[in-house]
Amino acid sequence: MNGTDARDCLELRRAIFLAGYRGGAAHLASCFSSVEILYTLYMKGVLDLGQWDSRERHDRFILSKGHAALALYAVLDRAGLIRPGRLQDYLKPGCRLGGEPRRGELEWVEATTGSLGHGLPTAVGLALAQKMDKTPYRTYVLLGDGECEEGSVWEAAAAAVSFSLDNLVAVLDCNGLQKTGTVPDIMKAVHWKEKWEAFGWTVRDADGHDPESIRECLLLEAEPGKPSLIIAHTVKGKGVSLMEGNPQWHYRLPNRKELKRFKEELGIAEGEVV
Amino acid sequence: MQRVCMGKLMELAQQDSRVLYLTADSGEGGLDRIFRMNFPGQSLEFGIAENGMIAAAAGLSMAGKIPFVYTAAPFLAYRSYEFIRNDICLQDMNVKILAPGSGLSVGQLGPTHHTTEDLSALRTLPGLLVLSPATPLQAAEAVRTAYGHSGPVYIRLGMTGEKEFYDDPYRMTVSGNDTLRGGKDAVAYTTGSILEEVMEAAELLGGDGISLKVVNVSILKPFASEALREDAARFKVIFAVEEHNIHGGLGSILAETAAYRGFPLRVYPIGLSDTFAEGYGTQKEVRKENGLDAASIRRKIREAL
């Protein structure tokens, strides 16, 4: 990772942590898993956004793994797409910025998610509309790997192929963890690449914490008629060693002792955590 | 009922290219093919996958389309409930849910294909307009009303062969309550295609010397309370006849409305008494087996008076 990307992504993790800690709750590990993916989409020239207020929005993005909401907000903030200071509204009473993305509460939040298995089929609808309107734009969606245990993901995977949605790009944040354990322990047979390919998707692999690797995959031309899946290999909780790969951190904040480690590893000064 | 809906939908599709027809392996035979032939760019087949279809309808609506989702009522109301809630209602999407085969209209296949708790489930969803046409003309009008309404709509439809009780041309009244038959001794409120049983029961009761007023409710949500208030003052009991569980459907709507608005009312429910329907056969046969045919309605009303 180059210096700028590394600095930006560290800043994002700091911002996510501080907003989450001050707010009193956050899916930090899910957020940290997705930082580089969201950063690459919004800040490395992948999404062609157009104007939020216009009906003629260009590319569309849906955060299907809604637990990473705070990561999305932080990226939108850093990209200058939302009002400065809006991130500090996170979980503040009356401020309308919550733990899962909700349409209408924040610009660029395309769809309300949080219940898993809704983002990909919704993205199918958006991509279909882009095709019907003969636009050159794409719809992107970020899925979790645990999320792919939901049946509706596979209904959408089939529909995307049956409608030849080569303008649909799904990124799979493949961190191997879900709330109560590892995805391989729970599913036994995982085989994402084979499953998605069998459904008719083009599948590519990326290092999910390397913006260049993700960007390269995202910008590849689609195979005509085929939707694309990028398996972004990630570590849940990436960036704070206590959290990395540990399912216990699915939905909790550090205690006083752990906080010291977070501050050290994220470079947070005394007084920044209120 | 389904036939006229398709006709109206084609009319709308012709006028407005944003109108789309989404199905889950559930088309209506010949008319369905005509739709596809005439509007290939406006019809989308999702296969047997209702949840994915509902969420995709939300996505299409986000992009300015007006999707009409069409598949058998139980698979929409029950299987796809959370998708209707989160994707359509919570995000206030301009999606129209056409639910044919509701009530006991698919009598031959038993309870998996009955839809007798959909109203209780769906009418609690904020922002959802709930329409329940009783006749072919009402069904076509419900489709037109849904198109004209910006926001989510559920249309509870029967199958085919419903009797007509309205004159053509027909326009839905603003209240959605129509008195189809005057009467001074008792009043029955009903909704959907069971109207024909209620009308027949009213005839039979007429022979018994009982004059039954019949009110057909085609807009269940929002429910207009004015007529009910008047009837509550005039009649000592209001019969609520529905092809639905007595919990949560029309009878509950009447009782709630009176209680919330503070006028006295006794509702006598005639529906499925917290049970799944028994038996197999035509809709009329299954109604009979479950006490919802004209003769049973007549008997229940006579006993209660």
Chai-1 contact restraints between the chains, C-beta under 6 A:
chainA,res_idxA,chainB,res_idxB,connection_type,confidence,min_distance_angstrom,max_distance_angstrom,comment,restraint_id
A,R55,B,G64,contact,1.0,0.0,6.0,A-B,restraint_1
A,R103,B,Q91,contact,1.0,0.0,6.0,A-B,restraint_2
A,T112,B,L90,contact,1.0,0.0,6.0,A-B,restraint_3
A,T112,B,Q91,contact,1.0,0.0,6.0,A-B,restraint_4
A,S115,B,N86,contact,1.0,0.0,6.0,A-B,restraint_5
A,H118,B,A55,contact,1.0,0.0,6.0,A-B,restraint_6
A,H118,B,D87,contact,1.0,0.0,6.0,A-B,restraint_7
A,P121,B,G52,contact,1.0,0.0,6.0,A-B,restraint_8
A,P121,B,A55,contact,1.0,0.0,6.0,A-B,restraint_9
A,P121,B,A56,contact,1.0,0.0,6.0,A-B,restraint_10
A,T122,B,A55,contact,1.0,0.0,6.0,A-B,restraint_11
A,T122,B,A58,contact,1.0,0.0,6.0,A-B,restraint_12
A,T122,B,G59,contact,1.0,0.0,6.0,A-B,restraint_13
A,V124,B,A56,contact,1.0,0.0,6.0,A-B,restraint_14
A,G125,B,A56,contact,1.0,0.0,6.0,A-B,restraint_15
A,G125,B,G59,contact,1.0,0.0,6.0,A-B,restraint_16
A,G125,B,L60,contact,1.0,0.0,6.0,A-B,restraint_17
A,L126,B,G59,contact,1.0,0.0,6.0,A-B,restraint_18
A,L126,B,A63,contact,1.0,0.0,6.0,A-B,restraint_19
A,A129,B,L60,contact,1.0,0.0,6.0,A-B,restraint_20
A,A129,B,A63,contact,1.0,0.0,6.0,A-B,restraint_21
A,A129,B,K65,contact,1.0,0.0,6.0,A-B,restraint_22
A,S152,B,N51,contact,1.0,0.0,6.0,A-B,restraint_23
A,S152,B,G52,contact,1.0,0.0,6.0,A-B,restraint_24
A,E155,B,A49,contact,1.0,0.0,6.0,A-B,restraint_25
A,E155,B,N51,contact,1.0,0.0,6.0,A-B,restraint_26
A,E155,B,G52,contact,1.0,0.0,6.0,A-B,restraint_27
A,A156,B,G52,contact,1.0,0.0,6.0,A-B,restraint_28
A,A159,B,F46,contact,1.0,0.0,6.0,A-B,restraint_29
A,A159,B,G52,contact,1.0,0.0,6.0,A-B,restraint_30
